[in-house]
Amino acid sequence: MKKLFALLFIAGCAVLITGCASGPKYSALHNTEPALASGNARVYIYRASHVFGCAVQPDVKVNDQVVGCAVPGGYFFFDRPAGNYQVSTTTEVKRTLSLALDPGQQRYVRLNIGMGFFVGHVWPELIDNPVAEKEIQNCHYTEK
């Protein structure tokens, strides 16, 4: 019985380790990001949660185009011209956030996770810049 628990523990740890982001941290990479093109805005999408629901990593879409993945402890960014956009994730249900972008603006979208019936639900939430800039510091860059 002890061997079974030990094997389950090791398997659980392996899932946690492989399910989390492992690129450079925002705090190290942010100052080296490319400059924003004139007329564009930048949106950072991050998932600060490292443990809960780490197996749930749906695609993140902007206007139905995949721009990244909801990796625990990860972040990515995209640039778009000023305008209105829809950020969405889908597990059991589709969750959508509408946001307007102004030229030169930086916005932060946090991916939250909660209990679902069969699978956890991941939903995007617009976060005020000062709060988001603290939460994203230890997130690791992930690429699409």
DRENLUM-184528 format. One record per residue: x, y, z of N, C-alpha, C, O, CB in turn; residue number from 1. Coordinates in steps of 0.1 Angstrom, whole numbers, plus 2048, in hexadecimal, padded with zeros to 3 digits. Glycine has a CB too. Layout:
<sites>
[site [X; Y; Z]; [X; Y; Z]; [X; Y; Z]; [X; Y; Z]; [X; Y; Z]; NUM]
...
</sites>
This chain:
<sites>
[site [808; 7F4; 800]; [800; 800; 800]; [809; 80D; 800]; [806; 816; 7F9]; [7F7; 800; 80C]; 1]
[site [814; 80C; 807]; [81D; 818; 808]; [823; 81A; 7FA]; [825; 826; 7F6]; [828; 816; 812]; 2]
[site [826; 80F; 7F3]; [82C; 811; 7E6]; [822; 818; 7DC]; [826; 820; 7D4]; [830; 803; 7E0]; 3]
[site [815; 814; 7DD]; [80B; 81A; 7D5]; [80A; 829; 7D7]; [809; 831; 7CE]; [7FD; 813; 7D8]; 4]
[site [80A; 82D; 7E4]; [809; 83B; 7E7]; [816; 842; 7E3]; [815; 84E; 7DE]; [808; 83D; 7F7]; 5]
[site [821; 83C; 7E4]; [82E; 842; 7DF]; [82D; 844; 7D0]; [831; 84F; 7CB]; [83A; 839; 7E3]; 6]
[site [828; 83A; 7C9]; [827; 83C; 7BA]; [81D; 846; 7B6]; [820; 84E; 7AD]; [823; 82E; 7B4]; 7]
[site [812; 847; 7BD]; [808; 852; 7BA]; [80E; 85F; 7BD]; [80B; 869; 7B6]; [7FC; 84F; 7C3]; 8]
[site [815; 861; 7C8]; [81C; 86D; 7CC]; [826; 872; 7C1]; [826; 87D; 7BD]; [823; 86C; 7D9]; 9]
[site [82E; 868; 7BC]; [838; 86B; 7B2]; [831; 86F; 7A5]; [835; 879; 79E]; [841; 85F; 7B0]; 10]
[site [826; 868; 7A1]; [81F; 86B; 795]; [818; 879; 796]; [819; 881; 78D]; [814; 861; 792]; 11]
[site [813; 87C; 7A2]; [80D; 889; 7A4]; [817; 895; 7A3]; [814; 89F; 79D]; [806; 88A; 7B2]; 12]
[site [823; 892; 7A9]; [82E; 89C; 7A8]; [832; 89E; 799]; [834; 8AA; 795]; [83A; 898; 7B0]; 13]
[site [833; 893; 791]; [837; 894; 783]; [82C; 89D; 77B]; [830; 8A5; 773]; [838; 886; 77D]; 14]
[site [820; 89B; 77E]; [815; 8A2; 778]; [817; 8B1; 77B]; [815; 8BA; 772]; [807; 89D; 77C]; 15]
[site [819; 8B4; 788]; [81B; 8C2; 78C]; [827; 8C9; 785]; [826; 8D4; 781]; [81C; 8C3; 79B]; 16]
[site [832; 8C2; 784]; [83E; 8C7; 77F]; [83C; 8C9; 770]; [840; 8D4; 76B]; [84A; 8BE; 781]; 17]
[site [837; 8C0; 768]; [836; 8C1; 75A]; [82A; 8CA; 756]; [82A; 8CF; 74B]; [834; 8B4; 754]; 18]
[site [821; 8CC; 75F]; [815; 8D5; 75B]; [817; 8E3; 75D]; [80E; 8EB; 75A]; [809; 8D0; 763]; 19]
[site [823; 8E7; 762]; [825; 8F6; 765]; [82F; 8FC; 75B]; [837; 8F5; 755]; [82A; 8F7; 774]; 20]
[site [82E; 909; 75A]; [837; 910; 751]; [845; 910; 756]; [848; 90F; 762]; [832; 91E; 74F]; 21]
[site [84E; 910; 74C]; [85D; 90F; 750]; [866; 919; 748]; [872; 918; 749]; [861; 901; 74E]; 22]
[site [860; 923; 741]; [868; 92D; 73A]; [86E; 937; 743]; [86C; 936; 74F]; [860; 933; 72F]; 23]
[site [874; 942; 73E]; [879; 94D; 746]; [86D; 954; 74D]; [862; 955; 748]; [881; 956; 73E]; 24]
[site [870; 959; 759]; [866; 960; 761]; [863; 96E; 75B]; [86C; 974; 754]; [86A; 962; 76F]; 25]
[site [857; 972; 75D]; [853; 980; 758]; [85C; 98A; 75E]; [860; 993; 757]; [844; 983; 75D]; 26]
[site [860; 989; 76B]; [869; 993; 771]; [876; 994; 76A]; [87C; 99F; 76A]; [86B; 98F; 780]; 27]
[site [87B; 989; 763]; [888; 98A; 75C]; [886; 98D; 74D]; [88F; 994; 748]; [88E; 97C; 75D]; 28]
[site [87B; 98A; 748]; [879; 98B; 739]; [872; 998; 735]; [874; 99D; 72A]; [871; 980; 734]; 29]
[site [86A; 99E; 73E]; [861; 9A9; 73B]; [869; 9B5; 735]; [864; 9BB; 72B]; [85A; 9AE; 747]; 30]
[site [874; 9B8; 73A]; [87C; 9C4; 735]; [883; 9C2; 728]; [888; 9CB; 722]; [886; 9C8; 73F]; 31]
[site [883; 9B5; 723]; [889; 9B2; 716]; [87F; 9AF; 70B]; [883; 9AC; 700]; [893; 9A6; 718]; 32]
[site [872; 9B1; 70E]; [868; 9AF; 704]; [869; 9B9; 6F9]; [86E; 9C4; 6FB]; [85A; 9AF; 70A]; 33]
[site [865; 9B5; 6ED]; [866; 9BE; 6E1]; [85D; 9CB; 6E4]; [853; 9CA; 6EB]; [861; 9B7; 6D4]; 34]
[site [861; 9D6; 6DE]; [859; 9E2; 6DF]; [84B; 9E0; 6D8]; [84A; 9D9; 6CF]; [860; 9EE; 6D9]; 35]
[site [841; 9E7; 6DE]; [834; 9E7; 6D8]; [833; 9EF; 6CC]; [837; 9FB; 6CC]; [829; 9EB; 6E3]; 36]
[site [82E; 9EA; 6C1]; [82C; 9F1; 6B4]; [822; 9FC; 6B6]; [818; 9FB; 6BE]; [828; 9E8; 6A9]; 37]
[site [823; A07; 6AF]; [81A; A12; 6B0]; [80C; A0E; 6AC]; [809; A07; 6A3]; [81F; A1D; 6A6]; 38]
[site [802; A12; 6B5]; [7F4; A0F; 6B3]; [7F0; A02; 6B9]; [7E4; 9FF; 6B9]; [7F2; A0F; 6A4]; 39]
[site [7FA; 9FA; 6BE]; [7F6; 9EE; 6C4]; [7F5; 9EF; 6D3]; [7FA; 9F8; 6D9]; [801; 9E3; 6C1]; 40]
[site [7EF; 9E4; 6D9]; [7EF; 9E3; 6E8]; [7F4; 9D5; 6EB]; [7F4; 9CC; 6E2]; [7E0; 9E4; 6ED]; 41]
[site [7F8; 9D3; 6F7]; [7FE; 9C6; 6FB]; [7F5; 9C0; 706]; [7F1; 9C7; 710]; [80D; 9C7; 700]; 42]
[site [7F2; 9B3; 705]; [7EA; 9AC; 70F]; [7F2; 9A1; 715]; [7F7; 998; 70D]; [7DC; 9A7; 709]; 43]
[site [7F4; 9A1; 722]; [7FB; 996; 729]; [7F0; 98C; 72E]; [7E6; 991; 735]; [804; 99B; 734]; 44]
[site [7F1; 980; 72C]; [7E8; 976; 731]; [7F0; 96C; 73A]; [7FB; 967; 736]; [7E1; 96D; 726]; 45]
[site [7EC; 96B; 746]; [7F4; 963; 750]; [7EA; 95A; 759]; [7DF; 95D; 75B]; [7FC; 96C; 759]; 46]
[site [7F0; 950; 75E]; [7E9; 947; 767]; [7F3; 945; 773]; [7FC; 93D; 773]; [7E5; 939; 760]; 47]
[site [7F0; 94C; 77E]; [7F9; 94C; 789]; [7F8; 93F; 791]; [801; 93C; 798]; [7F6; 958; 792]; 48]
[site [7ED; 938; 791]; [7EB; 92C; 798]; [7F4; 921; 793]; [7F5; 91F; 787]; [7DC; 927; 797]; 49]
[site [7FC; 91B; 79C]; [805; 910; 798]; [800; 902; 79A]; [804; 8F9; 793]; [812; 912; 79F]; 50]
[site [7F7; 900; 7A4]; [7F4; 8F3; 7A8]; [7E6; 8EF; 7A4]; [7E4; 8E5; 79D]; [7F6; 8F2; 7B7]; 51]
[site [7DC; 8F6; 7A9]; [7CE; 8F2; 7A7]; [7CB; 8F1; 798]; [7CD; 8FB; 790]; [7C5; 8FB; 7AE]; 52]
[site [7C6; 8E6; 793]; [7C2; 8E4; 785]; [7CD; 8E5; 77B]; [7CB; 8E9; 770]; [7B8; 8EE; 782]; 53]
[site [7D9; 8E0; 77F]; [7E4; 8E1; 776]; [7E3; 8D9; 769]; [7E9; 8DC; 75F]; [7F1; 8DE; 77D]; 54]
[site [7DA; 8CF; 769]; [7D8; 8C7; 75D]; [7CF; 8CE; 754]; [7CE; 8CA; 748]; [7D2; 8B9; 761]; 55]
[site [7C8; 8D8; 758]; [7BE; 8DF; 750]; [7C5; 8EB; 74A]; [7C8; 8F5; 750]; [7B2; 8E4; 758]; 56]
[site [7C8; 8EA; 73D]; [7D0; 8F4; 735]; [7CA; 8F7; 728]; [7D0; 8F4; 71D]; [7DF; 8F0; 734]; 57]
[site [7BE; 8FD; 728]; [7B7; 8FF; 71B]; [7BE; 90A; 713]; [7C6; 912; 718]; [7A9; 903; 71D]; 58]
[site [7BC; 90A; 706]; [7C1; 915; 6FD]; [7BA; 922; 701]; [7AF; 922; 706]; [7BE; 912; 6EE]; 59]
[site [7C2; 92D; 6FF]; [7BD; 93A; 701]; [7BB; 940; 6F3]; [7C4; 940; 6EB]; [7C6; 943; 70A]; 60]
[site [7AF; 945; 6F0]; [7AC; 94B; 6E3]; [7A9; 95A; 6E4]; [7A3; 95E; 6EE]; [7A1; 943; 6DC]; 61]
[site [7AD; 961; 6DA]; [7A9; 96F; 6D8]; [7A1; 96F; 6CB]; [7A7; 96C; 6C0]; [7B6; 979; 6D8]; 62]
[site [795; 974; 6CC]; [78C; 974; 6C0]; [78D; 966; 6B9]; [78E; 966; 6AD]; [790; 97F; 6B7]; 63]
[site [78C; 95B; 6C1]; [78C; 94E; 6BC]; [799; 949; 6B5]; [799; 93F; 6AE]; [781; 94C; 6B2]; 64]
[site [7A4; 950; 6B7]; [7B1; 94C; 6B2]; [7B9; 948; 6BE]; [7BB; 950; 6C7]; [7B7; 957; 6A9]; 65]
[site [7BF; 93C; 6BE]; [7C8; 938; 6C9]; [7D4; 940; 6CA]; [7DB; 942; 6C0]; [7CC; 929; 6C7]; 66]
[site [7D7; 946; 6D6]; [7E2; 94E; 6D8]; [7EC; 948; 6E3]; [7F7; 94D; 6E4]; [7DE; 95C; 6DC]; 67]
[site [7E7; 93E; 6EA]; [7EF; 938; 6F4]; [7E7; 92D; 6FC]; [7DD; 929; 6F7]; [7F4; 943; 6FE]; 68]
[site [7ED; 929; 707]; [7E7; 91F; 70F]; [7E7; 923; 71E]; [7F0; 92A; 722]; [7EF; 911; 70D]; 69]
[site [7DD; 91E; 725]; [7DC; 922; 733]; [7E5; 919; 73C]; [7E0; 910; 743]; [7CD; 921; 738]; 70]
[site [7F2; 91B; 73B]; [7FB; 913; 743]; [7FD; 918; 751]; [7FF; 924; 753]; [809; 913; 73C]; 71]
[site [7FB; 910; 75B]; [7FD; 915; 769]; [80B; 91B; 76B]; [815; 915; 768]; [7FB; 909; 773]; 72]
[site [80B; 927; 771]; [817; 92E; 774]; [81E; 934; 768]; [829; 938; 768]; [821; 924; 77A]; 73]
[site [816; 935; 75D]; [81B; 93A; 750]; [815; 947; 74C]; [80A; 94A; 751]; [81A; 92F; 746]; 74]
[site [81B; 94D; 743]; [816; 959; 73C]; [81B; 95A; 72E]; [825; 954; 72A]; [81A; 966; 744]; 75]
[site [813; 962; 726]; [817; 965; 719]; [811; 973; 715]; [809; 977; 71D]; [813; 95A; 70E]; 76]
[site [815; 978; 70A]; [80F; 985; 707]; [80D; 985; 6F8]; [813; 97E; 6F0]; [818; 991; 70B]; 77]
[site [804; 98E; 6F3]; [802; 991; 6E5]; [7FF; 99F; 6E3]; [7FA; 9A6; 6EC]; [7F6; 988; 6E0]; 78]
[site [802; 9A4; 6D7]; [800; 9B2; 6D4]; [7F4; 9B2; 6C9]; [7F4; 9AA; 6C0]; [80D; 9B9; 6CE]; 79]
[site [7EC; 9BC; 6CA]; [7E1; 9BE; 6C1]; [7DE; 9CD; 6BF]; [7E1; 9D5; 6C7]; [7D4; 9B7; 6C6]; 80]
[site [7D9; 9D0; 6B3]; [7D5; 9DE; 6B0]; [7CA; 9E2; 6BA]; [7C3; 9D9; 6BF]; [7D1; 9E0; 6A2]; 81]
[site [7C9; 9EF; 6BD]; [7BE; 9F4; 6C5]; [7B1; 9EF; 6C0]; [7AF; 9EE; 6B4]; [7BE; A03; 6C6]; 82]
[site [7A8; 9EB; 6C9]; [79B; 9E6; 6C5]; [794; 9DE; 6D0]; [799; 9DD; 6DB]; [79C; 9DE; 6B8]; 83]
[site [78A; 9D7; 6CD]; [783; 9CE; 6D6]; [786; 9C0; 6D3]; [786; 9BB; 6C8]; [773; 9D1; 6D5]; 84]
[site [788; 9B8; 6DE]; [78C; 9AA; 6DD]; [784; 9A1; 6E7]; [77F; 9A6; 6F1]; [79B; 9A9; 6DF]; 85]
[site [784; 994; 6E4]; [77E; 98A; 6EC]; [789; 980; 6F0]; [78F; 97A; 6E7]; [772; 983; 6E6]; 86]
[site [78C; 97E; 6FD]; [795; 974; 701]; [78D; 969; 707]; [784; 96B; 70F]; [79F; 97A; 70C]; 87]
[site [790; 95D; 702]; [787; 951; 707]; [78F; 945; 70A]; [79A; 943; 704]; [77D; 94E; 6FD]; 88]
[site [78A; 93D; 712]; [78F; 92F; 715]; [783; 926; 715]; [778; 92A; 718]; [797; 92F; 723]; 89]
[site [786; 919; 712]; [77B; 90F; 712]; [77F; 902; 719]; [789; 8FD; 715]; [776; 90D; 704]; 90]
[site [778; 8FE; 723]; [77A; 8F1; 728]; [76C; 8EA; 727]; [768; 8E6; 71C]; [77F; 8F1; 738]; 91]
[site [764; 8E9; 732]; [756; 8E4; 730]; [74E; 8EF; 72A]; [744; 8EC; 723]; [751; 8E0; 73E]; 92]
[site [751; 8FB; 72D]; [74A; 907; 729]; [754; 911; 723]; [75F; 911; 726]; [741; 90D; 734]; 93]
[site [74E; 91A; 71A]; [757; 925; 715]; [755; 931; 71E]; [74A; 935; 721]; [753; 928; 706]; 94]
[site [760; 937; 722]; [760; 943; 72A]; [767; 94E; 722]; [772; 94C; 71C]; [768; 941; 738]; 95]
[site [761; 959; 721]; [765; 964; 719]; [767; 971; 720]; [75E; 974; 729]; [75C; 966; 70D]; 96]
[site [771; 979; 71D]; [773; 986; 723]; [774; 990; 717]; [77C; 98D; 70D]; [780; 987; 72C]; 97]
[site [76C; 99A; 717]; [76D; 9A5; 70D]; [776; 9B0; 712]; [775; 9B4; 71E]; [75F; 9AA; 70A]; 98]
[site [77F; 9B5; 70A]; [787; 9C0; 70E]; [78A; 9C9; 702]; [78B; 9C5; 6F7]; [794; 9BB; 714]; 99]
[site [78B; 9D6; 706]; [78F; 9E0; 6FC]; [79D; 9E4; 6FE]; [7A2; 9E6; 709]; [785; 9ED; 6FD]; 100]
[site [7A5; 9E5; 6F3]; [7B3; 9E9; 6F3]; [7B5; 9F7; 6ED]; [7AF; 9FA; 6E2]; [7BC; 9DF; 6ED]; 101]
[site [7BC; 9FF; 6F4]; [7C0; A0C; 6EE]; [7CF; A0C; 6EA]; [7D6; A04; 6EF]; [7BE; A18; 6F9]; 102]
[site [7D3; A14; 6E0]; [7E1; A14; 6DC]; [7EA; A16; 6E7]; [7E8; A1F; 6F0]; [7E3; A1F; 6D1]; 103]
[site [7F5; A0E; 6E8]; [7FF; A10; 6F2]; [7FC; A0A; 700]; [804; A0A; 709]; [802; A1E; 6F4]; 104]
[site [7F0; A04; 701]; [7EB; 9FF; 70E]; [7F1; 9F1; 711]; [7F3; 9E9; 708]; [7DC; 9FF; 70E]; 105]
[site [7F3; 9EF; 71E]; [7F6; 9E1; 723]; [7EB; 9DD; 72B]; [7E6; 9E4; 734]; [804; 9E1; 72B]; 106]
[site [7E5; 9D1; 729]; [7DB; 9CB; 731]; [7DF; 9BD; 736]; [7E8; 9B7; 730]; [7CD; 9CA; 728]; 107]
[site [7D9; 9B9; 741]; [7DD; 9AC; 747]; [7D0; 9A4; 749]; [7C6; 9A9; 74E]; [7E4; 9AE; 754]; 108]
[site [7D0; 997; 744]; [7C5; 98E; 746]; [7CA; 982; 74E]; [7D3; 97B; 749]; [7BF; 98A; 738]; 109]
[site [7C4; 980; 759]; [7C7; 975; 761]; [7BE; 969; 75E]; [7B2; 96B; 75C]; [7C6; 978; 771]; 110]
[site [7C3; 95D; 75D]; [7BB; 951; 75B]; [7B9; 94B; 768]; [7C2; 946; 76F]; [7C2; 947; 751]; 111]
[site [7AC; 94B; 76C]; [7A8; 945; 779]; [7A3; 936; 776]; [79F; 933; 76B]; [79D; 94D; 780]; 112]
[site [7A4; 92E; 780]; [79E; 920; 77F]; [795; 91D; 78B]; [798; 921; 796]; [7AA; 916; 77E]; 113]
[site [78B; 917; 788]; [781; 913; 792]; [77C; 905; 78F]; [77F; 8FF; 784]; [775; 91D; 793]; 114]
[site [774; 8FF; 798]; [76F; 8F2; 797]; [764; 8F2; 78C]; [75C; 8FB; 78A]; [769; 8ED; 7A4]; 115]
[site [764; 8E7; 784]; [75A; 8E5; 77A]; [753; 8D7; 77E]; [756; 8D1; 788]; [760; 8E4; 76C]; 116]
[site [74A; 8D3; 775]; [743; 8C6; 778]; [74D; 8BB; 775]; [74E; 8B2; 77E]; [737; 8C5; 76F]; 117]
[site [753; 8BB; 76A]; [75D; 8B0; 767]; [76B; 8B5; 766]; [775; 8AF; 76B]; [75A; 8AA; 759]; 118]
[site [76D; 8C1; 761]; [77A; 8C8; 75F]; [77A; 8D6; 765]; [76F; 8DC; 766]; [77E; 8C8; 750]; 119]
[site [785; 8DA; 76A]; [785; 8E8; 76F]; [782; 8F2; 764]; [785; 8F0; 759]; [793; 8EB; 775]; 120]
[site [77D; 8FD; 768]; [77A; 908; 75F]; [784; 913; 760]; [788; 917; 76B]; [76C; 90E; 762]; 121]
[site [789; 917; 755]; [793; 922; 754]; [78C; 92E; 74E]; [786; 92D; 743]; [7A0; 91E; 74C]; 122]
[site [78D; 939; 755]; [787; 945; 74F]; [790; 951; 750]; [798; 953; 75A]; [77A; 948; 757]; 123]
[site [78F; 95A; 746]; [798; 966; 745]; [792; 971; 74D]; [785; 973; 74D]; [79A; 96A; 737]; 124]
[site [79A; 979; 754]; [795; 984; 75C]; [79F; 990; 75A]; [7AB; 98E; 75C]; [794; 981; 76B]; 125]
[site [79A; 99C; 757]; [7A3; 9A7; 755]; [7A7; 9AC; 763]; [79E; 9AE; 76C]; [79B; 9B3; 74D]; 126]
[site [7B4; 9AE; 765]; [7B9; 9B2; 772]; [7C0; 9C0; 771]; [7C7; 9C3; 767]; [7C3; 9A7; 777]; 127]
[site [7BE; 9C8; 77B]; [7C4; 9D5; 77B]; [7D4; 9D4; 77A]; [7D9; 9CB; 780]; [7C0; 9DD; 788]; 128]
[site [7DA; 9DC; 773]; [7E9; 9DB; 770]; [7F1; 9DA; 77D]; [7F9; 9D1; 77E]; [7ED; 9E7; 769]; 129]
[site [7EF; 9E2; 788]; [7F8; 9E1; 793]; [7F6; 9D3; 79A]; [800; 9CE; 79F]; [7F4; 9EC; 79D]; 130]
[site [7EA; 9CE; 79B]; [7E8; 9C1; 7A1]; [7EF; 9B6; 798]; [7F6; 9AD; 79D]; [7D9; 9BE; 7A3]; 131]
[site [7EC; 9B6; 78B]; [7F1; 9AC; 782]; [800; 9AC; 781]; [806; 9A2; 781]; [7EB; 9AF; 774]; 132]
[site [806; 9B8; 781]; [815; 9B9; 781]; [81C; 9B2; 78D]; [827; 9AE; 78C]; [819; 9C7; 780]; 133]
[site [815; 9B2; 798]; [81A; 9AA; 7A4]; [818; 99B; 7A2]; [821; 993; 7A5]; [814; 9AF; 7B1]; 134]
[site [80C; 997; 79D]; [808; 989; 79C]; [810; 982; 791]; [813; 976; 793]; [7FA; 988; 799]; 135]
[site [814; 989; 787]; [81A; 983; 77B]; [82A; 981; 77D]; [830; 97A; 775]; [818; 98B; 76F]; 136]
[site [830; 987; 787]; [83E; 988; 789]; [845; 97A; 788]; [84F; 979; 782]; [842; 98E; 796]; 137]
[site [83F; 970; 78E]; [845; 963; 78F]; [840; 959; 784]; [843; 94D; 785]; [843; 95D; 79C]; 138]
[site [837; 95E; 77B]; [832; 955; 770]; [83D; 954; 766]; [845; 95D; 764]; [825; 95B; 76A]; 139]
[site [83E; 948; 760]; [848; 945; 755]; [842; 947; 747]; [836; 943; 745]; [84D; 937; 757]; 140]
[site [84A; 94C; 73F]; [846; 94E; 731]; [843; 941; 72A]; [84B; 938; 72A]; [850; 956; 729]; 141]
[site [838; 940; 723]; [834; 935; 71B]; [831; 939; 70D]; [82C; 944; 70B]; [828; 92D; 721]; 142]
[site [835; 931; 703]; [832; 935; 6F5]; [827; 92D; 6F0]; [823; 922; 6F6]; [83F; 933; 6EC]; 143]
[site [821; 932; 6E6]; [815; 92B; 6E0]; [819; 91E; 6DA]; [811; 917; 6D4]; [80F; 934; 6D5]; 144]
</sites>
